[in-house]
Structure formats: structure tokens, C-alpha cells
Amino acid sequence: MAGRRFVRQVTDAARDLGLGLRWLSGYWIAQLDAADATRHVCGYTFPLNSSAAAHLARDKAATHAVLDAAGVPSVPHHVVDSPDTVLRHGFPAVLKPCQGYGGRGLVRVAGAADVPAALAGYADHPETVAVAPWLDITAEYRVVVLDGDALLAYRKDRAGDGWQHNLTHGARPRLVPAAGDRAVLAADAMRALGLRFASVDLVDVGGDLLVLEVNSAVTLERFSAYGPDHDRLAAGTYRTALARCF
């Protein structure tokens, strides 16, 4: 099922918008009815993006390829088709599932001697693996964008001396203005990928902003748990997105 905060937020939004709502499949699918149309939210995916655009966003290597072609600065991600791909990429590097999320499956590779064992760890993994450079990241941000407008933004403050910025690994979300260079870069990435509603992860590397990845399934469950302001912003974001579905 979807997270309980998300279920509440969508339920409240449907009521506020005068939409009929029926939860299906153990609260995984929200069926929303207006006078002349029915829409479905599946998991955290709203019916706003085309299937092709959503598929691009799910694949980190594909996302980088499209953004790079469009001149949008992003962290290079390349499909690993052999150990030589990692060796050519240089070290240190990070391996990750192309379609992974939440920091799952990330492996830091310090040098060539580490490559065989690192790749062996993915032997039973059903997804393609990508390699990216290990970067000295000053800060990481998430910006949620709808139809070119940044609705909310936050910085992911790492927990202790950890190297991952994911909320699932203990990072804390600190609200920042949804404006300025971060909003512009996030909107540029959305436009290049043909997306209407998604969250864009950005990293600050030596003062330069780069797109790290894009998520077409907008998950704000952990973000919502950090306080009433966070919950209110997440609820408002989902309400606005739901209204655009009709």
C-alpha cells in the first residue's frame, strides 16, 4: 500500500476538490471521479506524464543521455556493459541500479581492484547497472516541479558522516526557497525530458549545480513526517497535482 500520510493527503485533496474517491488494491490505487472523467493515481504516480517520459526518468543513464543532448548539466551516468566500462570511467566511482531509488544498491568503487567484486554483487540483480563519478558533493536538493513551476524544494542534510543524502538513509529535509537557480535547472530538466510532474534531485559540486536524477513518481512520505510545515507543503503539492489531472 501507499504510505499512510500519502493516503490521507490524497483523501483530503479529493474531498477539497469535490472528487469522488475509491481506494483499490490495498490503498495502492486511488480511483478519482469527476462529473465527466475518471483518473487513477497508482502508487505515487499521477496521470500527468506520458509513459515514454516517465520511462526515461526511471532510467538514470537514459536521463543523463537526454539531458546531455539538451545541454542541461547533469551527473554522467553510463550503462555498464562490461568491467571495461567502469575502468574507462575512472576512479573513484559509484555503481547503482539504472532504475533504483532511495539510495538502494549504491556501491562505491575506489579502484580497479574493486571492480570484479562490486559487479559480482549485481549478478542476480534484474536491472541494468550504471556507473557515475564519485563527486565531492557540497549539498543535495530535491525540487518538485509541476508544469514548469517549482512547488517545493528542500535540502537533504546527511546524517553524521554518512555519504548518502537519501532520507531513507537518515538524511533530514531542510526547507529552502523553491526559486532561483535550483528552480530554473529543475524546470529545464523537466522540459528536456517532456515531464509535467516529477521531483528533480540536484547536487552542488564546487558551486556548480548538476541534475543527479529525476523521479516521475513523486514520493513525499518521509518528507511529510518531519513536521507540520513539511506535511502541509506535501499535501498542497499533491492537491495541486490532483487538480491538474482533470
N, C-alpha and C positions, 0 to 999 in steps of 0.2 A: 504494500500500500504506500501511497504518498505520505510524507511527513504530516504529523497531526497539526502543526502550525499552518502548513500549506492548505490542508483540508479546511481549516477554519477560515483562513483568509479568502479562499475561493468561495466558500459558502456565504460569507458576509458580503463579498463583492457581488455575487449573483443576486442576493437579496436587494442590495442597494441599487442595482441596475434594473431591477424588475424582471430578472430572467428566471425561468424555471430551471431547477437543478435536480439531477438524479445521479447519485454516485453508483458506479458499476465496478465489478471485478475487485471487490475489497478495497474500495476507495482509491483505485489506481486510475480510473477513467471518470471524468466529470462530463456528463451529458447536459448541455445547456440549451434551453429552448427559448427562442423569442417568438413573436407572433408569426413570422414568415420564414424562420430558419432554425436549424439545429446545428450546433457545433460541439466538438469534443476536444477536451484537454486530456492528453494521455501522459500520465506521469507528470513531468514538469514541462512538457512540450505543448505549446499553444499552436492553434491552426493559423499561423501567420506567415510562416516561411515556406517556400517551395521545398519539395523533397530533395531536389538537387542541391539547393543552397544549404539545407540542413546537413546533408551528407558530406559536403565539403567541410563544413565547420567541425564535424565529428572527427575528421582525419587531420592530424597535425601537419603531416607532410604536405597534404593537398592544400591545406590552408596557407602554409608558407609559400607554396608554388604560385598560388593565385595572387596573394598579397605582393610577393616579389615582382610578379609581372605587372602589377598595377602601380608599382613604385611606393607601396606602403611599407615602412620599415618594420621588420619583424625578425624574431629569432629564427635562424635557419634550422629547419627540421628536414631530414632526408631519410628515405626508406632504406633500411639495412637489408640488402640482398645477399651479402656475404661479409665475412670478417674484414675483408679489404676495405669495405665502405667505411667502417669505423676507423681503421688505420689511416685511411686517406683524410679523414675528418680532422684528425689531430687530437691532442690531449691537453688537459683533462676534458672529458666529455660526459654526457648524460644519455643513457638509453631509457626509452619509455615506450609503452604500447602506443601505436598511432592513434587508437581510439580510446585510450584510457582517460580517466578523470579522477579528480580528488587526490592526485599525487600517488595513485596506486601503481606499483610496478616500476617505479623510478630506480635506476641503478647508476651510481657514479663510477666512472671508469677512469682510473688515474693514469694508466699507461698501457702499452701494447700487451704486456704480460697478463693483464686482467681481462682482455677481450674474450678468450675462449670460455672462461668460467661465467662471465657475465652473459654471453649469448646462450650458454647451456641452460641458464636459468629460465629462458623463454622457450625452451624446447617444446613444452606442452601447452604453450600459450596459443590460443586460437587466432590472435590478431597479428598484424604486421608490426614490426618494431621500427622505431625511428631513432636516429641519433641527432643530438643537438650539442652545441658547445656548452661547456661549463662556464658560466658567466659570474662575474663579481657583481651581484645584484644589490643595488642600494635600497630599493623599495619595490614592492609589487602592489598593483592596484587592480581592482575589478570595477568596470563601468558597465552598467546595464543600459542598453540603448533600445529605443522604440521609434521606428520611423525617423531616424536621424537625430532624435533628441535624447540626451543623456538624462535618465530619470533618477539614478542614484549612483554614487561612487564611494568606494571605501578602500583604505589601505590595509593590506594584510601584514600585521606585525608578528614576526616569528616568535615562537615560544623558546625562551632560553637561548641556547647556542645551536638550535636546530637549523638545518639549511633549507627546509621546505617551508613555503609560505601558505600551504593549504590549511583551511580551517579544520579539516579532518585530522590534521597533524598538530593541532593545538594553537595555530596562529589565531590572533584576535583581530576582528574587524574594527578599524577606526575610521569613522565617517570623515570624508573630505568633500570639498565642493565638486559638484558634477558639472564642471565648467573648465574653460581654459584648454591647454594643450592636450590634456588627457581626454576630454570630451571630443575634441576635434579628431584626434588619432583614432579613437574608438569608432566614431561615425564614419571615418574614411575606410576603416576595415570592414565595417558592415556594408557599406556601399559596394566595395570591391567584391565581396562575397555574395551580394544580392540578398542580404538578410534584412528582415524588418525588426525582429525581436530576438535579442540574444545578449549574453554577457561577454564582455571582452576583457581578457586579462592582459595587463601591460606591465612591463618591467622598466625600471630606471637603471641604466647601466652607464655609469660615469657621466650622468647628466643627459644622456640620450634616452628617449622613450622608444620602446620597441613593443610590438604586439607579440605576446607569448603564445596565446591560444584563444579560441573563440568557442563559446558554448551555446548551442541553439536551444538546449533545454535549460531554462533559467531557474536554478535552484537557489533559494534563499532561506532554506530551513535553518541551517546553523547560524547564519547571519541574524535571523529573527530572534534567536534565543538570547542575544546579548543585551537586551534591554527594550523598554517600551518604544524608544525612538526608532530603533532598528526594526522592530515589529511593525510599527506604523508605516515606515517607509516601504518595507516589503509589501505590506498589504495594499498600499496605494499604487505601487508598481503593478501588482497583479490586477488590481481593479482597472487601471488604465488600459492594460493589455487586453483584458477581457472585453472591455467596451469596444476596442478596435476589431474584435473578431466578428462583429455584426455590422 
